Amino acid sequence: LNADRLARIALTEVRRTPLLARCTQESFGGALMTCAQLGLEPGMTGEAYLLPFRNNKKNVYEVQLIVGYQGMAKLFWQSPLARSLDAQAVYEHDDFDYAYGLEPKLVHKPSLADRGEAIAYYAVASMTNGGAAFVVMSRADIEKIRIRSRAKDDGPWKTDYDAMAKKTCVRQLFKLLPKSAELAQALVQDESVRTDMSDLIEAEPSY
């Protein structure tokens, strides 16, 4: 993302969320710089979100960067080893079965009728070297992670719950897979506040 594009994005985000204008320049600039370095565009794309929150210890508002599901997927596809990636919600009337262990399996056949309420989420990925992995999380598992987030009652957790739940599964899945430097950085910076203007510590790619 170049400077002009970043400036337009910043202005758009402030217009959409006026409280961002009251946040510290360091945290706002840090969030934008991180987006630029990762190549993620905050806003309606779902790649990243800029959320204002009050830091009571410092008595200021700061910007928290949240990497979205689309952003995680975008960074995954930058790896030359990436072959496939999918994340889905499982509903109570779906035909769903899975098992971990020496012979892992995952079977999901969505119901064509009323699917009921979402009861679980999963993410599955395969690599060009033949490796594959999946992660299944119950609704309760997702909730445990959501309530630890500063943005648990606002932002994408409120407006795009399913996308954030899928992103949570993808984030857990990426712990099992080779990661590019950009994806490793995104996992570190996700849901954090960056107030320094120095370069991110560049993680060594594992492929």
PASEBA-1860 file (N, C-alpha, C; in nm, 3 decimals):
! residues 207
1> LNADRLAR> 0.085/-0.119/0.000/0.000/0.000/0.000/0.088/0.123/0.000 ~ 0.068/0.212/-0.099/0.148/0.334/-0.103/0.089/0.441/-0.011 ~ 0.162/0.553/0.004/0.124/0.657/0.099/-0.011/0.720/0.064 ~ -0.036/0.745/-0.063/-0.163/0.807/-0.104/-0.281/0.716/-0.072 ~ -0.267/0.589/-0.105/-0.374/0.494/-0.076/-0.398/0.482/0.074 ~ -0.290/0.482/0.150/-0.300/0.470/0.295/-0.370/0.593/0.355 ~ -0.340/0.710/0.300/-0.403/0.833/0.349/-0.552/0.832/0.322 ~ -0.592/0.785/0.204/-0.735/0.779/0.171/-0.807/0.679/0.260
9> IALTEVRR> -0.741/0.567/0.287/-0.800/0.468/0.376/-0.819/0.526/0.515 ~ -0.717/0.597/0.564/-0.725/0.656/0.698/-0.841/0.753/0.707 ~ -0.857/0.838/0.606/-0.965/0.936/0.605/-1.101/0.866/0.602 ~ -1.113/0.763/0.521/-1.238/0.688/0.512/-1.273/0.623/0.646 ~ -1.174/0.565/0.711/-1.197/0.499/0.839/-1.237/0.599/0.948 ~ -1.178/0.717/0.945/-1.213/0.820/1.044/-1.356/0.867/1.022 ~ -1.395/0.882/0.897/-1.532/0.923/0.867/-1.632/0.817/0.913 ~ -1.594/0.691/0.898/-1.683/0.582/0.936/-1.684/0.562/1.087
17> TPLLARCT> -1.570/0.582/1.152/-1.557/0.567/1.298/-1.490/0.691/1.353 ~ -1.566/0.797/1.381/-1.510/0.926/1.423/-1.419/0.918/1.545 ~ -1.441/0.818/1.633/-1.360/0.808/1.754/-1.213/0.781/1.721 ~ -1.184/0.730/1.601/-1.045/0.708/1.561/-0.965/0.839/1.563 ~ -1.033/0.950/1.534/-0.965/1.080/1.531/-0.917/1.123/1.669 ~ -0.971/1.064/1.773/-0.931/1.098/1.910/-0.821/1.007/1.962 ~ -0.784/0.907/1.882/-0.678/0.814/1.924/-0.541/0.878/1.908 ~ -0.443/0.825/1.980/-0.308/0.879/1.971/-0.253/0.861/1.830
25> QESFGGAL> -0.174/0.959/1.788/-0.115/0.952/1.655/-0.024/0.829/1.641 ~ 0.047/0.796/1.751/0.139/0.683/1.747/0.067/0.552/1.720 ~ -0.046/0.531/1.789/-0.117/0.404/1.769/-0.185/0.399/1.633 ~ -0.239/0.513/1.588/-0.304/0.517/1.457/-0.200/0.495/1.347 ~ -0.088/0.567/1.358/0.018/0.551/1.260/0.077/0.412/1.262 ~ 0.092/0.354/1.383/0.146/0.218/1.393/0.056/0.116/1.328 ~ -0.076/0.131/1.346/-0.171/0.037/1.284/-0.166/0.048/1.132 ~ -0.161/0.171/1.082/-0.155/0.191/0.937/-0.024/0.138/0.879
33> MTCAQLGL> 0.086/0.158/0.951/0.215/0.111/0.903/0.217/-0.042/0.897 ~ 0.158/-0.104/0.998/0.151/-0.250/0.997/0.070/-0.300/0.878 ~ -0.043/-0.235/0.851/-0.124/-0.273/0.734/-0.044/-0.259/0.606 ~ 0.031/-0.149/0.595/0.111/-0.125/0.475/0.217/-0.233/0.458 ~ 0.284/-0.269/0.568/0.390/-0.370/0.561/0.335/-0.507/0.525 ~ 0.215/-0.536/0.574/0.156/-0.667/0.546/0.078/-0.670/0.416 ~ 0.051/-0.553/0.359/-0.027/-0.547/0.235/-0.175/-0.572/0.258 ~ -0.225/-0.536/0.377/-0.367/-0.557/0.409/-0.439/-0.422/0.411
41> EPGMTGEA> -0.558/-0.419/0.354/-0.635/-0.296/0.346/-0.748/-0.299/0.450 ~ -0.741/-0.210/0.550/-0.849/-0.208/0.650/-0.977/-0.153/0.592 ~ -1.088/-0.195/0.650/-1.217/-0.143/0.605/-1.311/-0.253/0.561 ~ -1.390/-0.224/0.459/-1.499/-0.311/0.416/-1.451/-0.441/0.352 ~ -1.323/-0.450/0.316/-1.273/-0.571/0.253/-1.270/-0.689/0.349 ~ -1.268/-0.661/0.480/-1.258/-0.768/0.578/-1.117/-0.818/0.598 ~ -1.018/-0.750/0.536/-0.879/-0.792/0.554/-0.824/-0.747/0.689 ~ -0.866/-0.629/0.734/-0.819/-0.577/0.864/-0.918/-0.472/0.914
49> YLLPFRNN> -0.916/-0.451/1.045/-1.005/-0.353/1.108/-0.924/-0.265/1.202 ~ -0.956/-0.137/1.204/-0.895/-0.042/1.298/-1.000/-0.005/1.401 ~ -0.977/-0.046/1.526/-1.076/-0.023/1.630/-1.021/0.067/1.739 ~ -1.094/0.174/1.775/-1.053/0.260/1.886/-1.096/0.201/2.020 ~ -1.011/0.210/2.119/-1.051/0.169/2.253/-0.977/0.257/2.354 ~ -1.033/0.272/2.470/-0.976/0.358/2.572/-0.876/0.281/2.657 ~ -0.755/0.333/2.664/-0.652/0.279/2.752/-0.661/0.354/2.884 ~ -0.727/0.294/2.982/-0.750/0.363/3.109/-0.621/0.390/3.186
57> KKNVYEVQ> -0.521/0.307/3.166/-0.394/0.328/3.236/-0.325/0.455/3.188 ~ -0.335/0.482/3.058/-0.273/0.601/3.001/-0.371/0.716/2.987 ~ -0.500/0.686/3.007/-0.605/0.787/2.994/-0.608/0.845/2.852 ~ -0.595/0.758/2.754/-0.600/0.799/2.613/-0.676/0.694/2.534 ~ -0.715/0.732/2.411/-0.770/0.635/2.317/-0.659/0.587/2.226 ~ -0.658/0.457/2.196/-0.558/0.398/2.108/-0.627/0.313/2.002 ~ -0.554/0.288/1.894/-0.607/0.208/1.783/-0.555/0.065/1.795 ~ -0.648/-0.028/1.795/-0.614/-0.170/1.796/-0.633/-0.225/1.655
65> LIVGYQGM> -0.534/-0.295/1.606/-0.543/-0.358/1.474/-0.594/-0.500/1.488 ~ -0.699/-0.532/1.415/-0.750/-0.669/1.410/-0.738/-0.719/1.267 ~ -0.663/-0.826/1.248/-0.653/-0.888/1.115/-0.775/-0.975/1.095 ~ -0.845/-0.955/0.984/-0.967/-1.029/0.957/-0.942/-1.163/0.890 ~ -1.050/-1.238/0.872/-1.041/-1.368/0.807/-0.985/-1.355/0.665 ~ -1.034/-1.256/0.590/-0.986/-1.237/0.454/-0.837/-1.202/0.452 ~ -0.793/-1.126/0.553/-0.651/-1.091/0.561/-0.564/-1.213/0.589 ~ -0.608/-1.298/0.681/-0.534/-1.419/0.711/-0.524/-1.508/0.587
73> AKLFWQSP> -0.637/-1.520/0.516/-0.638/-1.604/0.395/-0.546/-1.545/0.288 ~ -0.548/-1.414/0.273/-0.464/-1.348/0.174/-0.316/-1.375/0.200 ~ -0.274/-1.365/0.326/-0.135/-1.390/0.361/-0.097/-1.536/0.345 ~ -0.192/-1.626/0.371/-0.165/-1.769/0.351/-0.134/-1.798/0.205 ~ -0.211/-1.737/0.115/-0.194/-1.765/-0.028/-0.066/-1.707/-0.085 ~ 0.004/-1.625/-0.008/0.132/-1.572/-0.055/0.244/-1.676/-0.042 ~ 0.219/-1.781/0.035/0.320/-1.886/0.050/0.322/-1.975/-0.073 ~ 0.439/-2.007/-0.126/0.447/-2.096/-0.242/0.404/-2.239/-0.209
81> LARSLDAQ> 0.392/-2.271/-0.080/0.348/-2.405/-0.041/0.197/-2.417/-0.028 ~ 0.126/-2.304/-0.035/-0.019/-2.305/-0.016/-0.088/-2.379/-0.131 ~ -0.177/-2.470/-0.096/-0.254/-2.544/-0.196/-0.404/-2.520/-0.181 ~ -0.455/-2.528/-0.058/-0.598/-2.504/-0.036/-0.620/-2.455/0.107 ~ -0.725/-2.378/0.124/-0.763/-2.327/0.255/-0.914/-2.308/0.257 ~ -0.978/-2.356/0.362/-1.122/-2.339/0.375/-1.159/-2.331/0.522 ~ -1.261/-2.255/0.551/-1.314/-2.245/0.687/-1.465/-2.241/0.677 ~ -1.533/-2.315/0.764/-1.677/-2.327/0.756/-1.739/-2.327/0.895
89> AVYEHDDF> -1.866/-2.289/0.899/-1.947/-2.302/1.020/-2.024/-2.433/1.013 ~ -2.040/-2.499/1.125/-2.116/-2.624/1.134/-2.244/-2.595/1.211 ~ -2.358/-2.635/1.151/-2.487/-2.609/1.214/-2.545/-2.739/1.270 ~ -2.636/-2.726/1.364/-2.683/-2.840/1.441/-2.750/-2.949/1.357 ~ -2.805/-2.916/1.241/-2.870/-3.017/1.156/-2.779/-3.068/1.044 ~ -2.655/-3.023/1.040/-2.560/-3.073/0.941/-2.513/-3.214/0.980 ~ -2.467/-3.288/0.882/-2.402/-3.417/0.905/-2.253/-3.388/0.922 ~ -2.203/-3.401/1.044/-2.064/-3.361/1.072/-1.998/-3.463/1.162
97> DYAYGLEP> -1.876/-3.501/1.125/-1.799/-3.597/1.205/-1.651/-3.568/1.183 ~ -1.574/-3.580/1.291/-1.430/-3.561/1.277/-1.357/-3.642/1.385 ~ -1.229/-3.664/1.360/-1.146/-3.736/1.457/-1.001/-3.694/1.436 ~ -0.929/-3.676/1.547/-0.786/-3.652/1.543/-0.713/-3.784/1.566 ~ -0.582/-3.780/1.566/-0.504/-3.901/1.593/-0.421/-3.943/1.473 ~ -0.385/-4.072/1.470/-0.300/-4.122/1.362/-0.372/-4.125/1.228 ~ -0.505/-4.138/1.231/-0.584/-4.137/1.108/-0.693/-4.030/1.118 ~ -0.654/-3.904/1.107/-0.752/-3.796/1.122/-0.852/-3.796/1.007
105> KLVHKPSL> -0.973/-3.753/1.037/-1.075/-3.741/0.934/-1.167/-3.624/0.966 ~ -1.225/-3.568/0.863/-1.323/-3.460/0.879/-1.425/-3.474/0.768 ~ -1.552/-3.491/0.806/-1.662/-3.505/0.710/-1.769/-3.404/0.745 ~ -1.807/-3.322/0.648/-1.910/-3.220/0.672/-2.004/-3.215/0.551 ~ -2.128/-3.252/0.576/-2.231/-3.244/0.472/-2.340/-3.149/0.521 ~ -2.340/-3.026/0.472/-2.440/-2.928/0.518/-2.582/-2.972/0.487 ~ -2.672/-2.946/0.578/-2.813/-2.975/0.556/-2.870/-2.880/0.452 ~ -2.956/-2.932/0.364/-3.018/-2.848/0.262/-3.146/-2.783/0.313
113> ADRGEAIA> -3.193/-2.828/0.428/-3.314/-2.769/0.488/-3.271/-2.670/0.596 ~ -3.353/-2.653/0.696/-3.320/-2.565/0.807/-3.197/-2.620/0.879 ~ -3.089/-2.543/0.882/-2.964/-2.593/0.939/-2.955/-2.570/1.090 ~ -3.045/-2.490/1.145/-3.041/-2.466/1.288/-2.934/-2.365/1.327 ~ -2.889/-2.373/1.452/-2.790/-2.280/1.505/-2.649/-2.331/1.480 ~ -2.554/-2.238/1.470/-2.413/-2.274/1.455/-2.363/-2.336/1.585 ~ -2.301/-2.452/1.576/-2.252/-2.522/1.694/-2.101/-2.537/1.695 ~ -2.036/-2.518/1.581/-1.891/-2.533/1.573/-1.839/-2.464/1.448
121> YYAVASMT> -1.709/-2.450/1.443/-1.641/-2.393/1.327/-1.513/-2.473/1.303 ~ -1.468/-2.476/1.178/-1.343/-2.546/1.151/-1.269/-2.479/1.037 ~ -1.138/-2.506/1.032/-1.053/-2.460/0.922/-0.967/-2.577/0.878 ~ -0.947/-2.589/0.748/-0.867/-2.698/0.693/-0.778/-2.642/0.582 ~ -0.655/-2.691/0.577/-0.561/-2.643/0.475/-0.475/-2.759/0.428 ~ -0.429/-2.749/0.305/-0.334/-2.846/0.251/-0.220/-2.771/0.183 ~ -0.106/-2.835/0.176/0.014/-2.775/0.119/0.059/-2.851/-0.004 ~ 0.136/-2.786/-0.088/0.181/-2.849/-0.212/0.279/-2.963/-0.186
129> NGGAAFVV> 0.338/-2.968/-0.066/0.429/-3.076/-0.033/0.358/-3.199/0.021 ~ 0.223/-3.197/0.020/0.145/-3.311/0.063/0.093/-3.302/0.205 ~ 0.140/-3.206/0.281/0.093/-3.190/0.417/-0.046/-3.131/0.422 ~ -0.120/-3.164/0.528/-0.256/-3.113/0.547/-0.287/-3.114/0.697 ~ -0.378/-3.025/0.737/-0.417/-3.019/0.878/-0.553/-2.952/0.888 ~ -0.622/-2.977/0.999/-0.747/-2.909/1.024/-0.763/-2.884/1.174 ~ -0.845/-2.788/1.207/-0.876/-2.753/1.346/-1.026/-2.735/1.358 ~ -1.086/-2.798/1.458/-1.229/-2.784/1.486/-1.245/-2.718/1.622
137> MSRADIEK> -1.332/-2.617/1.630/-1.357/-2.547/1.755/-1.507/-2.539/1.779 ~ -1.549/-2.572/1.899/-1.690/-2.560/1.935/-1.727/-2.413/1.953 ~ -1.856/-2.386/1.959/-1.902/-2.249/1.985/-1.847/-2.201/2.120 ~ -1.840/-2.291/2.218/-1.785/-2.255/2.349/-1.637/-2.220/2.339 ~ -1.562/-2.294/2.256/-1.420/-2.264/2.236/-1.402/-2.125/2.177 ~ -1.485/-2.092/2.078/-1.479/-1.961/2.015/-1.510/-1.851/2.116 ~ -1.610/-1.874/2.198/-1.651/-1.774/2.297/-1.541/-1.748/2.399 ~ -1.466/-1.851/2.438/-1.357/-1.832/2.533/-1.252/-1.736/2.478
145> IRIRSRAK> -1.227/-1.744/2.348/-1.131/-1.654/2.285/-1.191/-1.516/2.265 ~ -1.318/-1.510/2.227/-1.382/-1.381/2.204/-1.382/-1.295/2.330 ~ -1.414/-1.353/2.444/-1.427/-1.274/2.565/-1.291/-1.222/2.615 ~ -1.182/-1.278/2.563/-1.049/-1.226/2.600/-1.008/-1.108/2.513 ~ -1.084/-1.083/2.407/-1.053/-0.975/2.315/-1.104/-0.841/2.369 ~ -1.026/-0.734/2.348/-1.071/-0.601/2.386/-1.195/-0.562/2.306 ~ -1.207/-0.618/2.187/-1.318/-0.583/2.097/-1.430/-0.686/2.104 ~ -1.445/-0.752/2.218/-1.543/-0.861/2.229/-1.686/-0.814/2.209
153> DDGPWKTD> -1.714/-0.687/2.239/-1.851/-0.637/2.228/-1.867/-0.533/2.118 ~ -1.766/-0.518/2.033/-1.771/-0.416/1.930/-1.697/-0.465/1.807 ~ -1.701/-0.385/1.700/-1.626/-0.418/1.580/-1.674/-0.544/1.512 ~ -1.580/-0.618/1.449/-1.621/-0.737/1.370/-1.682/-0.848/1.453 ~ -1.648/-0.858/1.583/-1.713/-0.960/1.665/-1.862/-0.934/1.677 ~ -1.902/-0.811/1.663/-2.044/-0.776/1.671/-2.110/-0.781/1.534 ~ -2.040/-0.734/1.431/-2.100/-0.724/1.297/-2.074/-0.844/1.208 ~ -1.963/-0.917/1.232/-1.925/-1.030/1.145/-1.878/-1.147/1.231
161> YDAMAKKT> -1.967/-1.196/1.317/-1.928/-1.300/1.413/-1.875/-1.425/1.342 ~ -1.947/-1.472/1.238/-1.905/-1.594/1.170/-1.765/-1.579/1.110 ~ -1.738/-1.464/1.049/-1.607/-1.440/0.989/-1.498/-1.440/1.095 ~ -1.525/-1.380/1.210/-1.426/-1.377/1.317/-1.408/-1.516/1.378 ~ -1.515/-1.595/1.385/-1.504/-1.731/1.436/-1.418/-1.816/1.340 ~ -1.441/-1.801/1.210/-1.360/-1.873/1.112/-1.214/-1.829/1.120 ~ -1.194/-1.698/1.136/-1.057/-1.646/1.149/-0.989/-1.703/1.272 ~ -1.062/-1.721/1.380/-1.007/-1.780/1.501/-0.959/-1.922/1.475
169> CVRQLFKL> -1.038/-1.999/1.401/-0.997/-2.135/1.364/-0.873/-2.133/1.274 ~ -0.874/-2.042/1.177/-0.760/-2.030/1.086/-0.634/-1.993/1.163 ~ -0.647/-1.902/1.258/-0.532/-1.861/1.339/-0.473/-1.981/1.415 ~ -0.560/-2.063/1.473/-0.514/-2.183/1.542/-0.451/-2.283/1.445 ~ -0.510/-2.293/1.326/-0.459/-2.385/1.225/-0.318/-2.345/1.181 ~ -0.294/-2.215/1.167/-0.165/-2.168/1.118/-0.050/-2.201/1.213 ~ -0.083/-2.233/1.337/0.022/-2.275/1.430/0.081/-2.410/1.390 ~ 0.008/-2.485/1.307/0.051/-2.618/1.266/0.117/-2.620/1.128
177> LPKSAELA> 0.115/-2.507/1.057/0.159/-2.503/0.918/0.282/-2.415/0.899 ~ 0.360/-2.438/0.792/0.468/-2.346/0.759/0.410/-2.207/0.731 ~ 0.483/-2.103/0.772/0.431/-1.967/0.757/0.531/-1.879/0.684 ~ 0.479/-1.788/0.602/0.563/-1.686/0.542/0.597/-1.583/0.648 ~ 0.695/-1.496/0.620/0.734/-1.392/0.714/0.617/-1.299/0.742 ~ 0.540/-1.266/0.636/0.426/-1.176/0.654/0.318/-1.236/0.741 ~ 0.291/-1.364/0.721/0.188/-1.430/0.802/0.233/-1.440/0.947 ~ 0.360/-1.469/0.970/0.411/-1.474/1.107/0.397/-1.337/1.175
185> QALVQDES> 0.424/-1.230/1.101/0.408/-1.095/1.155/0.263/-1.066/1.187 ~ 0.174/-1.108/1.099/0.032/-1.082/1.121/-0.018/-1.150/1.248 ~ 0.028/-1.272/1.273/-0.014/-1.343/1.393/0.034/-1.272/1.519 ~ 0.152/-1.209/1.511/0.205/-1.135/1.625/0.130/-1.004/1.646 ~ 0.101/-0.933/1.537/0.042/-0.800/1.545/-0.110/-0.803/1.562 ~ -0.174/-0.915/1.535/-0.319/-0.924/1.542/-0.370/-0.889/1.682 ~ -0.470/-0.802/1.688/-0.533/-0.758/1.812/-0.434/-0.692/1.907 ~ -0.338/-0.620/1.851/-0.239/-0.551/1.933/-0.243/-0.401/1.903
193> VRTDMSDL> -0.172/-0.325/1.985/-0.156/-0.181/1.966/-0.009/-0.154/1.942 ~ 0.021/-0.093/1.831/0.160/-0.062/1.798/0.179/0.089/1.808 ~ 0.273/0.132/1.892/0.294/0.276/1.913/0.431/0.323/1.867 ~ 0.516/0.231/1.822/0.647/0.273/1.772/0.643/0.279/1.621 ~ 0.731/0.359/1.563/0.736/0.375/1.418/0.849/0.295/1.355 ~ 0.915/0.212/1.435/1.024/0.131/1.381/0.968/0.016/1.300 ~ 1.053/-0.046/1.222/1.010/-0.161/1.141/0.973/-0.276/1.231 ~ 0.879/-0.357/1.183/0.843/-0.479/1.255/0.962/-0.573/1.257
201> IEAEPSY> 0.973/-0.652/1.364/1.076/-0.756/1.368/1.039/-0.861/1.265 ~ 1.124/-0.879/1.168/1.092/-0.966/1.057/1.115/-1.111/1.094 ~ 1.009/-1.189/1.089/1.021/-1.331/1.121/1.081/-1.405/1.002 ~ 1.164/-1.503/1.030/1.222/-1.583/0.923/1.117/-1.675/0.864 ~ 1.101/-1.677/0.731/1.005/-1.768/0.671/1.047/-1.912/0.694 ~ 0.949/-1.999/0.706/0.979/-2.140/0.735/0.968/-2.228/0.612 ~ 0.955/-2.165/0.494/0.956/-2.247/0.375/1.080/-2.215/0.292
END
